[in-house]
């Protein structure tokens, strides 16, 4: 049985600053996928690359920050027009200094997890990820309506 759409494995980094805010990047308005939407640093895993190597490389390429993957925070699946994506999201430790954006993004912002979970400008799959992640991290029953 042939797949209707190929699968792609990608990785994303949860990068926090000293105020426990997360780094989000706004995709370029010229981006092929999700133009102008907010996103976590990350991208596809290259052939022969481990997930940890990929998340370190993607974060460095997109933000100029060096991150060390710590633990898997969760996963996200979504579909694009030409492929299905299975994304692994990592908690990271980062040496946060100046963020240097790649040409893929036009802005960055440090935002609280609770605010991220409600952001309409973030794709629904990442909003839902943050809701679940925060509920697990803080052992709340459910604080999102």
N, C-alpha and C positions, 0 to 999 in steps of 0.2 A: 504494500500500500504506500503510495507516494504522499509525502506531506504537501498540503496546500501552500503552506508558508514555511520557510526554513526557520529554525530556532537559532537564536544568538545568545551567548552567555555574556553578561556584563557585570560590572562591579561598581559600587558607589561607596563614598566615604562620608561618615559622620565626623565632621571636624568641629570641635568646640573651642571657644576662647575661654579666657579666665572668668568671664561672666556666665559661663555655661550656656552661651548662645551658640547656635549652629550656623555654619557657613552655607549660604545659598548663593547660587550663581544665576543670573538672568541670561538665557540663551539669546544669541544674536537674532535680530529680526530677519536675517537672511538664512537662518538655520533650516536645514531640510526637515528636521523633526522638531516639533513643539516651538516654533519661532516665538520669541518674546516671553516665553514661560520661564518660571523659576525652576531650578533643578539642583540636585546635589552634585558635587564634583564626582565624575566617574565616566565610564564608557566601556567599550567592548574589551574582551580578553583576547589578546593576540595569540596565534598558534604557538604552542610550546611554552607559554607563560603560565605561571601559577596564578591563582586568584589573588594571593597576597602581593605578588609582583605587579599584577595589573592595577590593583587599587593604588599602590604606591606610585606607579608611573602616571596613571591618569590624574591623580590629585596634583602631582608635581607639574605635569603639563598644563593643567587647566588653572592652577592657582599659584604656582611657584613655591608652594609649601611642601616640605618633606613630612610625610606621615608614616607612622608605623602601625600597621594593622594589629588590632588587639583581639577582638572577638567578633564573631558573626552576630550582627544585631537582628537580622531577619532577612527575608527575601521578598521580592516584588516581581510579579509577572504582568506583562502588558503586551498589547499588539500595536505594531506600527503598520503602515500600509503594505510593506513588503516582507515583514518578518514578525515573529513572536520573540519576545525578550524574556529571559529568565535572569533576574538581577539579584546578586548577593550584596547586601548592605553591611559594611564593616564599621564597628566602632574603631576609632583610631586615636593615637596620641600624636600630636603635631607640635612642631616648633613654630608657633604662630608669630610671625613678624608681618612684614608687608605682603599683602596679597597682590600677585601679578597675574592678571587675567590673560588667557590666550585669546586668539581671534574668534573662538567659538562663542565667547560670552561678552556681554557689553556692560555688565554691572555685577556687583556682589553686595551682600548685606549679611550682617550677623543678626539672627532672629531667634527668639525663644522658641522652644519646642512646642509650647502651647499655642503660640501665635501661628507657627507653621502648620499645625494640625487643622487650622481653620482658614488657611489662605486659599482663596479661589484662584489665584494666579499660579498655583502649584498644581501639576496634574493630580487627578483624584487618587491614582495609585500611590503617590507619595504622601498625600494627606492621610489616607487610610493607614499607610505604614506608620506614620508618626503617631497617630492615635493609638494604635495597638502597642507600639514601642513604649510610649510614655505610660500607658496603663500597666504594662509589665514592669517597667523600671520603678515606678512609684507605687506599685501594688494597689492602685485605685480600682474600685469595682468597674465603674464606667463613668467618666466625668465629661464625656462628649455626648451630646444629644443625638 
